Amino acid sequence: MVAETKLYDALSVSPTASQDEIKKAYRKAALKHHPDKNKDNPSAGEKFKEVSQAYEILSDPEKRKVYDQYGLEFLLRGGAEAPPGGAGPGGAGGMPAGFGGMPGGFGGMPGMGGTRSFHFSTGGGGGGGFSFSNPESIFADFFKQGGAGMGDDDDIFAQFTGGGGAGRRRAPTPEVTTVEKPLALTLEELFRGVHKKMKIKRKTYDEGSGKRNVEDKILEMDIKPGYKAGTKIKFKGVGDQEEGGTQDLHFVIQEKPHEIYKREDDNLRMYVELDLKEALTGWTRTIPTIDGRKFTLSKGGPTGPGYTETYPHQGMPISKKPSERGDMIVEVKVKFPTSLTLAQKTHLKEIL
């Protein structure tokens, strides 16, 4: 008959459990409640502490024997005095209700703080009481010592801790980064579509020798008709090699300025500049199209500043609908004279 079962209950084992059963129970519970796997569940940290502290006592035959006989409170005092009237619930060996809800786990009882080292004595000496170890240290030691004899312990342990000492968390593996490079194209290339070959330099890493090298790599890509500025051509795993993997590379399309057209989504806008005489009396212009054709545009006048003519389906291809095109818009700008003579002003007044 044991004085209490709280530590056994924490691991969901019976007081008659073997050491192997206790190890397996702790392994299962610690992996389930580890804070690294429960970042959005604060209560998991307390549960992880409870099962770790329970395992620290029950895995040590001497501590377990004293706990079974006298209870946790007597063990935490270091066995300074034998519990009057024997051990058991309600006696000196019983704990205040519910170790799981106590601040700091069941090692955080008033007067039994976690800063003292363990000087255990069954002879009733006056040494300090037992202090629980850091739960992360218990967890680390468990797996470093082979944990329940499971073959994948090293791999599991590596998910939570680093090799630089118990309780240290492993630094996260760097995420693979994405590098963006501009790809400048003419409006004609974006109209027709084009096949591009790009030569890049990438850094490589030989894990065997530890050497870093730089190599050339040729990337080929098809630019579809109608692609816009900002469109990304994506290559996965072709950039520099890093610890977390190989960089991804994105080419971001940029439009080179055009001497005639200004692109507006799928439309093309061009400007015709008229002097005042042309604007008033009429004008004729030969207009080039993006696909190399030409047509004549004329107007008898007068033509006001900002006047536009729209030519449907003469703009850029629509990338998702290659058979369709935007419009071409011709806008008129009128160049006014900077000065007029008195005679010119008088003449204009007479005719206008």
C-alpha positions as CSV (number, residue, x, y, z in Angstrom):
1,M,0.0,0.0,0.0
2,V,1.5,3.4,-1.0
3,A,1.0,6.6,0.9
4,E,-0.4,8.4,-2.2
5,T,-0.7,7.9,-6.0
6,K,-0.6,11.5,-7.3
7,L,2.7,11.0,-9.2
8,Y,1.6,7.7,-10.6
9,D,-1.7,9.3,-11.7
10,A,0.3,12.0,-13.5
11,L,1.9,9.3,-15.7
12,S,-1.3,7.2,-15.9
13,V,0.4,4.2,-14.4
14,S,-0.4,2.1,-11.4
15,P,1.8,2.1,-8.2
16,T,3.0,-1.4,-9.2
17,A,4.3,-0.2,-12.6
18,S,7.7,-1.5,-13.6
19,Q,10.5,0.9,-14.5
20,D,10.0,0.1,-18.2
21,E,6.3,1.0,-17.9
22,I,7.1,4.3,-16.2
23,K,9.7,5.2,-18.9
24,K,7.2,4.4,-21.7
25,A,4.4,6.4,-20.0
26,Y,6.7,9.4,-19.5
27,R,7.9,9.2,-23.1
28,K,4.4,9.3,-24.4
29,A,3.2,12.0,-22.1
30,A,6.2,14.3,-22.5
31,L,6.1,14.1,-26.3
32,K,2.4,14.8,-26.2
33,H,2.6,17.9,-23.9
34,H,6.0,19.3,-24.9
35,P,5.6,23.1,-25.2
36,D,7.3,23.1,-28.7
37,K,4.4,21.1,-30.0
38,N,1.7,23.1,-28.1
39,K,2.7,26.7,-28.7
40,D,-1.0,27.8,-28.6
41,N,-1.8,25.9,-25.4
42,P,-0.3,27.4,-22.3
43,S,-1.7,24.6,-20.1
44,A,0.4,22.1,-21.9
45,G,3.6,23.6,-20.4
46,E,2.3,22.9,-16.9
47,K,1.3,19.3,-17.8
48,F,4.8,18.8,-19.3
49,K,6.3,20.0,-16.0
50,E,4.1,17.7,-14.0
51,V,4.9,14.5,-15.9
52,S,8.6,15.4,-16.0
53,Q,8.7,15.9,-12.2
54,A,6.7,12.7,-11.6
55,Y,9.2,10.8,-13.8
56,E,12.2,12.3,-12.0
57,I,11.0,10.8,-8.7
58,L,9.5,7.5,-9.9
59,S,12.5,6.6,-12.1
60,D,14.8,6.8,-9.1
61,P,14.3,3.7,-7.0
62,E,15.4,5.4,-3.7
63,K,13.2,8.4,-4.2
64,R,10.3,6.2,-5.3
65,K,10.6,4.0,-2.2
66,V,10.5,7.1,0.1
67,Y,7.6,8.5,-1.9
68,D,5.6,5.3,-1.7
69,Q,6.2,5.0,2.0
70,Y,5.7,8.7,3.1
71,G,4.4,10.8,0.3
72,L,5.7,13.8,-1.7
73,E,5.7,16.4,1.1
74,F,8.0,14.3,3.2
75,L,10.3,13.8,0.2
76,L,10.4,17.5,-0.5
77,R,11.4,18.2,3.1
78,G,14.3,15.9,2.6
79,G,13.1,13.4,5.2
80,A,14.0,15.7,8.1
81,E,11.3,14.2,10.4
82,A,9.3,11.1,10.3
83,P,5.7,11.8,9.6
84,P,3.7,11.5,12.8
85,G,1.1,8.7,12.7
86,G,2.6,7.2,9.6
87,A,2.0,8.3,6.0
88,G,-1.1,8.6,4.0
89,P,-3.6,11.0,2.8
90,G,-4.3,13.7,5.4
91,G,-1.1,12.9,7.3
92,A,2.3,14.6,6.9
93,G,2.9,12.6,3.8
94,G,-0.3,14.0,2.1
95,M,-0.1,17.0,-0.2
96,P,-2.4,20.0,-0.2
97,A,-5.1,19.3,-2.8
98,G,-4.2,18.8,-6.4
99,F,-0.5,19.0,-7.2
100,G,-1.4,19.8,-10.8
101,G,-2.9,23.2,-9.9
102,M,-0.2,24.4,-7.6
103,P,2.0,27.3,-8.7
104,G,5.2,26.0,-10.3
105,G,4.0,22.4,-10.5
106,F,4.2,20.2,-7.4
107,G,7.7,21.5,-6.7
108,G,6.4,25.0,-6.0
109,M,5.0,24.5,-2.5
110,P,5.7,27.3,0.0
111,G,9.0,26.7,1.8
112,M,10.0,24.1,-0.8
113,G,11.2,26.3,-3.6
114,G,13.2,25.1,-6.6
115,T,16.5,26.8,-5.7
116,R,17.8,24.3,-3.2
117,S,19.8,21.3,-4.2
118,F,18.8,17.8,-3.2
119,H,20.4,16.5,0.0
120,F,18.3,13.4,0.6
121,S,18.7,11.5,3.9
122,T,16.5,8.7,5.2
123,G,18.1,9.1,8.6
124,G,16.2,12.2,9.6
125,G,19.1,14.7,9.2
126,G,18.6,18.4,8.8
127,G,19.7,18.7,5.2
128,G,17.8,20.7,2.6
129,G,14.8,19.2,0.8
130,F,14.6,17.8,-2.7
131,S,14.3,20.2,-5.6
132,F,13.0,19.2,-9.0
133,S,15.2,19.7,-12.0
134,N,14.3,21.8,-15.0
135,P,11.6,19.9,-17.0
136,E,13.6,20.4,-20.2
137,S,16.7,19.0,-18.5
138,I,14.7,15.9,-17.4
139,F,13.4,15.5,-20.9
140,A,16.8,15.9,-22.5
141,D,18.5,13.5,-20.1
142,F,15.8,10.9,-20.7
143,F,16.3,10.9,-24.5
144,K,20.1,11.2,-24.3
145,Q,20.1,8.1,-22.1
146,G,18.1,6.1,-24.7
147,G,14.6,6.9,-23.5
148,A,12.4,3.6,-23.3
149,G,14.8,1.8,-25.7
150,M,13.1,3.2,-28.8
151,G,15.2,3.3,-32.0
152,D,14.1,6.8,-33.1
153,D,14.9,8.6,-29.8
154,D,17.7,10.6,-31.3
155,D,15.5,11.9,-34.2
156,I,12.7,12.8,-31.8
157,F,15.0,14.5,-29.3
158,A,16.5,16.5,-32.2
159,Q,13.1,18.0,-32.8
160,F,13.0,19.7,-29.4
161,T,16.5,20.2,-28.1
162,G,20.0,21.0,-29.3
163,G,23.2,19.2,-28.6
164,G,24.8,22.0,-26.6
165,G,23.5,20.9,-23.2
166,A,20.3,19.8,-21.5
167,G,17.4,22.2,-21.6
168,R,18.6,24.2,-24.6
169,R,16.2,24.5,-27.5
170,R,17.5,23.7,-31.0
171,A,17.8,26.8,-33.1
172,P,15.2,26.6,-35.9
173,T,16.4,25.5,-39.3
174,P,16.5,28.6,-41.5
175,E,13.7,28.9,-44.0
176,V,14.6,28.7,-47.6
177,T,14.6,32.2,-48.9
178,T,13.3,33.6,-52.2
179,V,15.4,35.9,-54.3
180,E,13.8,38.2,-56.8
181,K,15.6,39.6,-59.9
182,P,14.2,42.1,-62.4
183,L,13.6,41.0,-66.0
184,A,13.3,44.0,-68.3
185,L,11.3,43.4,-71.5
186,T,10.2,45.6,-74.4
187,L,6.6,46.2,-75.1
188,E,7.0,44.4,-78.4
189,E,8.4,41.3,-76.5
190,L,5.4,41.4,-74.2
191,F,3.1,41.7,-77.2
192,R,4.5,38.8,-79.1
193,G,5.8,36.7,-76.3
194,V,9.4,35.6,-76.2
195,H,11.6,32.7,-75.1
196,K,14.4,33.8,-72.8
197,K,17.6,32.2,-71.6
198,M,19.1,33.7,-68.5
199,K,22.6,32.9,-67.2
200,I,22.9,33.1,-63.4
201,K,25.7,32.4,-60.9
202,R,24.8,30.4,-57.9
203,K,26.7,29.3,-54.8
204,T,26.8,25.6,-54.0
205,Y,27.8,23.7,-50.9
206,D,29.5,20.3,-50.7
207,E,28.4,18.7,-47.4
208,G,31.1,16.1,-47.7
209,S,34.1,18.4,-48.1
210,G,32.5,21.5,-46.6
211,K,33.6,23.6,-49.6
212,R,31.6,26.3,-51.2
213,N,31.8,26.9,-54.9
214,V,30.2,29.2,-57.5
215,E,28.8,27.8,-60.7
216,D,27.0,29.1,-63.8
217,K,23.5,27.9,-64.5
218,I,21.3,28.6,-67.6
219,L,17.6,29.1,-67.0
220,E,15.1,29.1,-69.8
221,M,11.6,30.6,-69.6
222,D,8.7,31.4,-71.9
223,I,7.2,34.9,-71.6
224,K,3.6,34.6,-72.8
225,P,1.9,37.3,-74.9
226,G,0.2,39.9,-72.7
227,Y,2.3,39.4,-69.5
228,K,2.3,42.6,-67.4
229,A,4.9,44.3,-65.3
230,G,5.0,42.6,-61.9
231,T,4.4,39.1,-63.3
232,K,6.7,36.6,-61.7
233,I,8.4,33.8,-63.4
234,K,9.3,31.3,-60.6
235,F,12.1,28.8,-60.4
236,K,12.2,26.5,-57.3
237,G,15.5,25.4,-55.8
238,V,17.9,26.9,-58.4
239,G,19.5,29.7,-56.3
240,D,22.3,29.6,-53.7
241,Q,22.5,26.5,-51.4
242,E,22.0,27.3,-47.7
243,E,21.6,25.3,-44.5
244,G,17.8,25.2,-44.9
245,G,17.9,24.2,-48.5
246,T,18.4,25.9,-51.9
247,Q,17.0,29.3,-52.6
248,D,14.0,29.8,-54.9
249,L,14.5,32.4,-57.7
250,H,11.7,34.7,-59.1
251,F,12.2,36.9,-62.1
252,V,9.9,39.9,-61.9
253,I,8.9,41.4,-65.2
254,Q,9.6,45.1,-65.8
255,E,8.4,47.0,-68.9
256,K,11.0,49.1,-70.7
257,P,9.7,52.6,-71.6
258,H,8.4,52.8,-75.1
259,E,8.9,55.8,-77.4
260,I,5.3,55.8,-78.6
261,Y,3.0,53.9,-76.3
262,K,2.1,53.9,-72.7
263,R,0.5,50.7,-71.4
264,E,-2.6,50.9,-69.3
265,D,-3.5,47.4,-68.3
266,D,-4.4,45.7,-71.6
267,N,-4.8,49.0,-73.5
268,L,-2.2,51.1,-75.2
269,R,-2.3,54.9,-75.2
270,M,-0.4,57.2,-77.6
271,Y,-0.4,60.9,-78.0
272,V,-0.6,63.1,-81.1
273,E,0.7,66.6,-80.7
274,L,-1.0,69.4,-82.8
275,D,-0.1,73.0,-83.1
276,L,-2.9,75.5,-82.7
277,K,-3.4,75.9,-86.5
278,E,-3.8,72.2,-87.0
279,A,-6.1,71.9,-84.0
280,L,-8.3,74.7,-85.5
281,T,-8.2,73.8,-89.2
282,G,-7.7,70.1,-89.4
283,W,-4.8,67.6,-89.4
284,T,-3.6,64.2,-90.6
285,R,-1.3,61.7,-89.0
286,T,0.1,58.2,-89.8
287,I,-0.4,56.1,-86.7
288,P,1.8,52.9,-86.1
289,T,0.3,49.9,-84.3
290,I,2.2,47.7,-81.8
291,D,2.1,44.8,-84.3
292,G,3.9,46.8,-87.0
293,R,1.0,48.0,-89.2
294,K,0.2,51.6,-90.0
295,F,-3.0,53.5,-90.6
296,T,-4.0,57.1,-91.2
297,L,-5.9,59.2,-88.8
298,S,-7.3,62.6,-89.8
299,K,-9.8,65.1,-88.5
300,G,-11.1,68.3,-90.1
301,G,-11.0,70.4,-86.9
302,P,-11.4,72.0,-84.7
303,T,-9.9,69.5,-82.3
304,G,-9.8,70.3,-78.6
305,P,-7.0,69.3,-76.1
306,G,-7.6,65.9,-74.6
307,Y,-9.7,64.6,-77.6
308,T,-9.4,60.8,-77.9
309,E,-10.1,58.2,-80.6
310,T,-10.4,54.6,-79.5
311,Y,-9.5,51.7,-81.8
312,P,-10.9,48.4,-80.4
313,H,-8.8,45.3,-80.3
314,Q,-5.6,47.1,-81.3
315,G,-4.0,47.0,-77.8
316,M,-2.1,44.3,-75.9
317,P,-3.1,40.6,-75.9
318,I,-5.0,39.5,-72.8
319,S,-2.7,36.8,-71.3
320,K,-5.5,34.6,-70.0
321,K,-7.4,35.0,-73.3
322,P,-4.7,35.2,-76.0
323,S,-7.2,35.6,-78.8
324,E,-8.5,38.8,-77.3
325,R,-6.8,42.2,-77.2
326,G,-7.2,45.5,-75.4
327,D,-7.8,48.8,-77.2
328,M,-5.5,51.4,-78.6
329,I,-6.3,55.0,-77.5
330,V,-5.1,58.0,-79.4
331,E,-5.1,61.2,-77.4
332,V,-4.6,64.7,-78.8
333,K,-2.4,67.3,-77.2
334,V,-2.5,70.9,-78.5
335,K,0.5,73.1,-78.4
336,F,-0.4,76.7,-77.9
337,P,1.9,79.6,-78.9
338,T,3.8,81.2,-76.1
339,S,3.2,84.7,-77.5
340,L,1.1,86.6,-80.2
341,T,1.7,89.9,-81.9
342,L,-0.9,92.6,-81.6
343,A,-1.8,92.1,-85.3
344,Q,-2.2,88.4,-84.7
345,K,-4.5,89.0,-81.8
346,T,-6.5,91.4,-83.8
347,H,-6.8,89.0,-86.7
348,L,-7.9,86.1,-84.4
349,K,-10.5,88.3,-82.8
350,E,-11.9,89.1,-86.2
351,I,-12.2,85.4,-87.4
352,L,-13.2,83.7,-84.1
